[in-house]
């Protein structure tokens, strides 16, 4: 069965076009197929793109910490599309190949910076256990502060929603790209 269509600019109503224009502005003219799926509900697409823009540009967490968490979330949900895009972002912000490979394979990466270790553990605990234990929570509070803990939790939730959307609607990888993660399920 074919899943939801990926909308193109000529298919959009006025509300969808307004959100598409905002997405373009936020992403330097680039609109990923993820957002072309979300545009079926322009309100959802708008809120999602705004939260995504916050995490990309205004979070108290460094880009490195964001990408460690996003890769961990993409791997957990076996989302090849999110992995494809964030593998490149992670490399661009200096995350080492062996760390990326370990996360891809579901192994604990050999992280050395305390904040890297903490973000990885916090993310894994929240995804796997559906909560974060007291020890990890307190360590995160000490390292990241209240703002960082709230933003990290929201980041994991946001990318869980994104990966669920991508997996549910089977949004394809860009032409010529090979999946690095097995299909979910």
Long-range contacts (C-beta under 8 A, 24 or more apart in sequence): 3-168, 3-169, 3-170, 4-37, 4-40, 4-169, 6-33, 6-36, 6-37, 6-171, 7-36, 7-37, 7-39, 7-40, 8-36, 12-39, 13-42, 15-42, 16-42, 16-45, 18-42, 19-45, 19-46, 19-49, 22-46, 22-49, 23-49, 26-52, 26-53, 32-85, 33-81, 33-171, 33-172, 34-81, 34-162, 34-165, 34-166, 34-171, 37-165, 37-166, 37-169, 37-171, 38-165, 48-158, 48-161, 48-162, 51-154, 51-158, 52-158, 52-162, 55-151, 55-154, 55-155, 55-158, 59-151, 59-155, 60-144, 60-145, 60-147, 60-148, 60-151, 61-119, 61-144, 61-148, 61-151, 61-152, 61-155, 62-115, 63-89, 63-93, 64-93, 64-94, 64-95, 64-116, 65-115, 65-116, 65-119, 65-152, 66-155, 67-93, 67-95, 68-95, 68-99, 68-103, 68-111, 68-116, 68-119, 68-120, 68-123, 69-119, 69-120, 69-122, 69-123, 69-152, 69-155, 69-156, 69-159, 70-155, 70-159, 71-95, 71-100, 71-103, 71-104, 72-103, 72-120, 72-123, 72-124, 72-127, 73-123, 73-127, 73-156, 73-159, 73-160, 73-163, 74-159, 74-163, 74-181, 75-103, 75-104, 75-106, 75-181, 76-124, 76-127, 76-128, 77-160, 77-163, 77-164, 77-167, 77-184, 78-167, 78-181, 78-182, 78-183, 78-184, 78-185, 79-162, 79-163, 79-166, 79-167, 79-181, 79-184, 80-173, 80-179, 80-180, 80-181, 80-183, 81-166, 81-171, 81-172, 81-173, 82-159, 82-162, 82-163, 82-166, 83-179, 83-180, 83-181, 84-173, 84-174, 84-177, 84-179, 84-180, 87-180, 104-180, 104-181, 114-143, 115-143, 115-144, 118-143, 118-144, 119-144, 119-152, 122-152, 122-156, 123-152, 123-156, 126-153, 126-156, 127-156, 127-160
